[in-house]
Amino acid sequence: MAAMGLLGSVMLLLVAALACERSLGKHLPSLRFWLQALSPLSGLLGIGAAVSGLYCTIKMVAYLGFIRYAPVVYIGSLAAGIASFLLGLRYGYTMLLLWFGRHLSSRQRQLVERLHAQLCENESTLGAAGLVFGSFCALLNIVK
């Protein structure tokens, strides 16, 4: 059982690559062009990654007993879901704010702004984790 499907893994890999654009661009300059071309879609990719990550996380928590049979798969899938959700919130923030921002009070808006600032500060770390766990889940889906 791999909770994060191949599409969710690919979305996680894309937002993780966007988060690591600077470091990836240093080592692979040709990749920087493609990541910059993907940048206008970051909001939609972020929302897709957040939804996929939330679904994966809920599914893994619901199947907590699975940890006894395959702990590496369980922990890797759970970590991928969390990384996908957080990176999705980081990149989908602007679009979500456009859609739901008018329903937030000023206190809720301040809380959301602080959360987004924290996600932006830890973007490269989340991106690296997303690349690792996204690759893990993609391989699980390809090999099975």
C-alpha positions as CSV (number, residue, x, y, z in Angstrom):
1,M,0.0,0.0,0.0
2,A,1.5,3.3,-1.1
3,A,-0.7,6.1,0.1
4,M,0.7,8.8,-2.1
5,G,-0.1,7.9,-5.7
6,L,2.2,8.6,-8.7
7,L,0.4,11.9,-9.5
8,G,0.8,13.1,-5.9
9,S,4.4,12.1,-5.9
10,V,5.0,14.1,-9.1
11,M,3.3,17.1,-7.7
12,L,5.4,16.9,-4.6
13,L,8.6,16.6,-6.7
14,L,7.6,19.7,-8.7
15,V,6.9,21.9,-5.7
16,A,10.0,20.6,-4.0
17,A,12.1,21.4,-7.0
18,L,10.6,24.9,-7.1
19,A,11.6,25.2,-3.4
20,C,15.2,24.1,-4.1
21,E,15.5,26.2,-7.3
22,R,18.6,28.1,-6.2
23,S,20.6,25.1,-5.1
24,L,19.5,23.0,-8.0
25,G,20.2,25.8,-10.5
26,K,23.8,26.0,-9.2
27,H,24.5,22.4,-9.9
28,L,22.2,22.0,-13.0
29,P,21.9,25.3,-14.8
30,S,19.7,23.9,-17.6
31,L,17.2,22.9,-14.9
32,R,16.8,26.5,-13.8
33,F,15.2,27.4,-17.1
34,W,12.5,24.7,-16.7
35,L,11.9,25.6,-13.1
36,Q,11.4,29.2,-14.0
37,A,9.0,28.2,-16.8
38,L,7.1,26.2,-14.2
39,S,6.9,29.1,-11.8
40,P,3.7,30.7,-13.1
41,L,1.9,27.4,-12.3
42,S,3.2,27.3,-8.7
43,G,-0.1,28.4,-7.2
44,L,-2.1,25.6,-8.9
45,L,0.6,23.1,-8.2
46,G,0.7,24.2,-4.6
47,I,-3.0,23.7,-4.1
48,G,-2.8,20.3,-5.8
49,A,0.1,19.3,-3.6
50,A,-1.6,20.6,-0.4
51,V,-4.8,18.6,-1.2
52,S,-2.8,15.5,-2.1
53,G,-0.6,15.8,1.0
54,L,-3.6,16.3,3.3
55,Y,-5.3,13.2,1.7
56,C,-2.2,11.1,2.1
57,T,-1.6,12.2,5.7
58,I,-5.2,11.4,6.7
59,K,-5.0,8.1,4.9
60,M,-1.8,7.1,6.6
61,V,-3.1,8.1,10.1
62,A,-6.2,6.1,9.4
63,Y,-4.1,3.0,8.6
64,L,-1.9,3.3,11.7
65,G,-1.8,-0.5,12.1
66,F,0.1,-0.7,8.8
67,I,3.2,0.4,10.5
68,R,3.7,-3.1,11.9
69,Y,4.0,-4.6,8.5
70,A,6.0,-2.1,6.6
71,P,7.4,0.7,8.9
72,V,9.7,2.2,6.3
73,V,6.8,2.5,3.7
74,Y,4.5,3.9,6.4
75,I,6.9,6.5,7.7
76,G,8.1,7.5,4.3
77,S,4.5,7.9,3.0
78,L,3.5,9.9,6.1
79,A,6.5,12.2,5.8
80,A,5.8,12.6,2.0
81,G,2.2,13.6,2.8
82,I,3.3,16.2,5.4
83,A,6.0,17.6,3.2
84,S,3.5,17.8,0.3
85,F,0.9,19.6,2.5
86,L,3.4,22.1,3.8
87,L,5.0,22.9,0.5
88,G,1.5,23.1,-1.1
89,L,0.5,25.6,1.5
90,R,3.7,27.6,0.8
91,Y,3.1,27.8,-2.9
92,G,-0.7,27.8,-3.0
93,Y,-0.9,30.5,-0.3
94,T,-1.6,33.4,-2.6
95,M,-4.3,31.6,-4.6
96,L,-6.0,30.3,-1.4
97,L,-5.9,33.9,0.0
98,L,-7.6,35.2,-3.1
99,W,-10.3,32.5,-2.8
100,F,-10.9,32.5,1.0
101,G,-9.2,35.6,2.3
102,R,-12.3,37.7,2.6
103,H,-13.7,35.1,5.0
104,L,-10.8,35.5,7.5
105,S,-10.9,37.9,10.4
106,S,-7.9,40.1,11.0
107,R,-6.6,37.8,13.8
108,Q,-6.9,34.7,11.5
109,R,-5.2,36.6,8.7
110,Q,-2.3,37.5,11.0
111,L,-2.0,33.8,12.0
112,V,-2.0,32.7,8.4
113,E,0.6,35.3,7.5
114,R,2.9,34.1,10.3
115,L,2.5,30.5,9.1
116,H,3.3,31.5,5.6
117,A,6.4,33.4,6.8
118,Q,7.6,30.3,8.6
119,L,7.1,28.1,5.6
120,C,9.0,30.6,3.4
121,E,11.9,30.6,6.0
122,N,12.1,26.8,5.9
123,E,11.5,26.5,2.2
124,S,14.8,24.9,1.2
125,T,14.7,22.4,4.0
126,L,11.1,21.4,3.1
127,G,12.1,21.3,-0.5
128,A,15.0,18.9,0.2
129,A,12.7,16.7,2.3
130,G,10.1,16.8,-0.5
131,L,12.6,15.7,-3.1
132,V,13.7,12.7,-0.9
133,F,10.2,11.6,0.1
134,G,8.7,12.4,-3.3
135,S,11.3,10.2,-5.0
136,F,10.7,7.5,-2.5
137,C,7.0,7.4,-3.1
138,A,7.4,7.7,-6.9
139,L,9.7,4.7,-6.8
140,L,7.2,2.8,-4.6
141,N,4.5,3.4,-7.2
142,I,6.8,2.5,-10.2
143,V,8.2,-0.7,-8.6
144,K,5.0,-2.2,-7.2
